Amino acid sequence: MRLESQKRTIITLVIAFQLCLLVATAPLQAENSSPPETIIKEQKSSTVVEESEGVEGKAYYYAKRYNKRRTSSGARYNPRKLTAAHPAIPIGTRVKVVNLANDRSVVVIVNDRCRKRSYEVIDLSRAAARQLGFLGRGTARVQIIPIEE
């Protein structure tokens, strides 16, 4: 009889814990109160400002371990193609990237997402980094200019 009461107590505690966890995480899911269309419009309006003069930021390039992995667009990453990852620019957008140290430039297509940072950043394919002349160093200060089609 004692074993049965211990089982009931444990089951009751597990259920109570799961309910508390469910109640505690519910506000985290409903944090964004604006509709998705508003967010998309805000993002588009911020990129319109960037289109005219571009933005300065840091450029990195993909590590070798990402070769042939799927990108956010669904395509496989190929280090020989001129592609890039950016946290905010829409996928499929062509972007001109200018290395501020040597004035070399390259046009790439955004086909992936990278994590958002406190500063402007773009991840480039190895071919794009080679054309910009920073493949050995790893990073470069660049200007990112979206191109209207």
C-alpha positions in Angstrom: 0.0 0.0 0.0 2.8 2.4 0.7 4.4 1.9 -2.7 1.1 2.8 -4.4 0.8 6.1 -2.5 4.4 7.0 -3.4 3.7 6.3 -7.1 0.6 8.6 -6.9 2.6 11.3 -5.2 5.3 11.2 -7.9 2.8 11.2 -10.7 0.9 14.2 -9.1 4.2 16.1 -8.8 5.2 15.4 -12.4 1.8 16.6 -13.7 2.0 19.7 -11.5 5.5 20.5 -12.8 4.4 20.1 -16.4 1.5 22.4 -15.9 3.7 25.0 -14.2 6.2 24.8 -17.1 3.4 25.2 -19.6 2.0 28.3 -17.8 5.4 29.8 -17.4 6.4 29.5 -21.0 3.1 30.7 -22.6 3.9 34.4 -22.3 7.3 33.9 -24.0 5.5 32.6 -27.1 3.1 35.5 -27.3 5.7 38.2 -26.9 5.4 39.7 -30.5 2.1 41.6 -30.5 2.3 43.2 -34.0 1.1 41.3 -37.0 3.7 39.8 -39.4 2.8 42.3 -42.2 3.9 45.2 -40.0 7.2 43.6 -39.3 7.9 43.0 -43.0 7.0 46.6 -43.9 9.3 47.9 -41.2 12.2 45.7 -42.5 11.5 46.8 -46.1 11.5 50.5 -45.0 14.8 50.1 -43.2 16.4 48.5 -46.3 15.2 51.4 -48.5 17.4 53.7 -46.5 20.3 51.3 -46.9 19.9 51.0 -50.6 20.9 54.5 -51.4 24.2 54.8 -49.6 24.8 51.3 -48.2 25.9 50.3 -44.7 29.4 49.8 -43.3 30.0 46.5 -41.5 32.2 43.5 -41.1 32.5 40.7 -43.6 33.4 37.1 -42.7 33.5 34.0 -44.9 32.0 30.6 -44.4 34.2 27.9 -42.8 35.0 24.8 -44.7 32.6 22.7 -42.6 29.6 24.3 -44.2 30.5 23.0 -47.7 27.5 21.2 -49.3 25.2 22.0 -46.3 21.7 23.4 -47.0 21.3 27.1 -46.7 18.1 29.0 -45.6 16.9 29.2 -49.2 17.2 25.4 -49.6 20.2 25.5 -51.9 23.4 23.7 -51.0 26.3 26.0 -50.1 29.0 26.0 -52.8 32.2 27.8 -51.9 32.9 28.6 -55.5 29.7 30.6 -56.1 29.3 34.2 -55.2 26.8 33.9 -52.4 26.2 35.5 -48.9 24.3 35.3 -45.7 22.8 38.3 -44.0 20.4 38.5 -41.0 18.0 41.1 -42.5 18.3 41.5 -46.3 15.7 39.4 -48.1 16.8 36.1 -49.6 17.4 36.4 -53.3 18.5 40.0 -53.2 21.7 40.9 -55.1 24.2 42.9 -52.9 27.3 44.8 -53.9 30.0 44.4 -51.2 33.0 46.8 -51.3 36.1 46.1 -49.3 37.0 49.5 -47.7 40.7 48.6 -47.3 41.4 48.1 -51.0 38.3 49.3 -52.9 37.7 45.9 -54.5 34.0 45.0 -55.0 31.9 41.9 -55.7 28.2 41.4 -56.4 26.7 38.4 -54.4 23.3 36.9 -54.0 21.9 36.5 -50.4 20.8 32.9 -50.0 21.2 32.3 -46.3 20.7 33.8 -42.9 23.4 34.4 -40.3 22.9 35.3 -36.7 22.0 38.9 -35.7 24.8 40.8 -34.0 25.0 44.3 -32.5 26.8 45.5 -35.6 26.1 45.1 -39.3 27.6 41.8 -40.6 27.6 39.7 -43.8 29.0 36.2 -44.3 30.4 35.6 -47.8 31.4 32.5 -49.7 35.1 31.8 -50.1 35.0 32.9 -53.7 33.6 36.3 -52.8 36.2 36.7 -50.0 39.0 35.8 -52.4 37.8 38.5 -54.9 37.6 41.0 -52.1 41.1 40.1 -51.0 40.6 39.1 -47.4 40.6 35.3 -47.6 43.7 34.9 -45.5 42.8 37.4 -42.8 39.2 36.2 -42.1 37.5 39.5 -41.7 37.3 42.9 -43.5 35.5 46.2 -43.1 33.1 46.5 -46.0 30.2 48.5 -47.4 27.0 46.6 -48.1 24.9 48.1 -50.9 21.6 46.2 -51.9 21.1 46.4 -55.7 17.6 47.1 -57.1 16.6 44.9 -60.0 
